[in-house]
Amino acid sequence: MKLFGAPLSPFVKKARIVAAEKNLDYDYDPRPSPLGWPEGFEQINPLRRIPALLPDADNPHMAINDSSAICAYLDRLTPENPLYPQAAEALGRALWIEEFADGEMAGAVGIGVFRPVFFNLATGKPADYDAAKKGYDKVEAVYLSYLEKQLAGQQWFAGDMFSIADIAVTVQLYNLSFVGFDIAPARLPNLAAHYARCTARPAIATLLEADQALVAKSGMSLPKQPI
Ligand SMILES: N[C@@H](CCC(=O)N[C@@H](CS)C(=O)NCC(=O)O)C(=O)O
């Protein structure tokens, strides 16, 4: 199978974390990105979004698009390390938290915080940290504070297992951290501990290290922001 999409996309990262947690091999094409699409990518995903997955690399018309669809597909490929709870309530909670993180929250993180810094720098403009700070304040007030409460008294978001919900939240927190906005443990202790727990997992740590190596190589400066 072949997975498409730039590594810094949180949705691509979600799919890559699931593949890594499940010990699945895949070919990887990192080229498609909101900053540039390879010719013909619409044949794979008419919505022109990443990630996209071809179970059969030679058949672009049978793609599975959207990270949620891709992750559920990958989970079913092997019974090893299931990432979706079995019990109805825990499954429902996992899918809700995944949707919460992937939907409006991802928009607020991506457009409000990540883009004013990273897209500006990647296109030769100065980072707009004023806009990003405003964006971050909204993300914390509306989304992170809700997630903090959801973790009260529990290690993981859904039931007692690491699941797709934990991955979906982690990739969003990572994109905040990537552009300098590390969540404050004093205000969000449960979420900060959860993030540390998730990013210590080898499947996740390896991918994040690869991103940091890319940034170091590019010479881009992404200073930590006081929040
Ligand atoms: N719900 C989709 C969202 C995918 C998405 O929006 N990806 C972004 C990159 S992070 C994208 O492809 N954006 C296209 C654009 O901005 O033109 C998923 O979970 O895969």
The ligand as an ORCA input file, in Angstrom:
! r2SCAN-3c Opt
* xyz 0 1
  N     -10.827     15.384      7.578
  C      -9.640     15.246      6.782
  C      -8.863     16.548      6.784
  C      -7.670     16.490      5.862
  C      -7.076     17.875      5.643
  O      -7.771     18.901      5.761
  N      -5.781     17.917      5.321
  C      -5.149     19.191      5.007
  C      -3.676     19.183      5.333
  S      -3.362     19.182      7.067
  C      -5.267     19.434      3.525
  O      -5.085     18.528      2.748
  N      -5.588     20.671      3.139
  C      -5.698     21.019      1.773
  C      -5.630     22.499      1.521
  O      -5.482     23.265      2.480
  O      -5.710     22.866      0.349
  C      -8.797     14.088      7.316
  O      -8.989     13.708      8.478
  O      -7.992     13.522      6.559
*
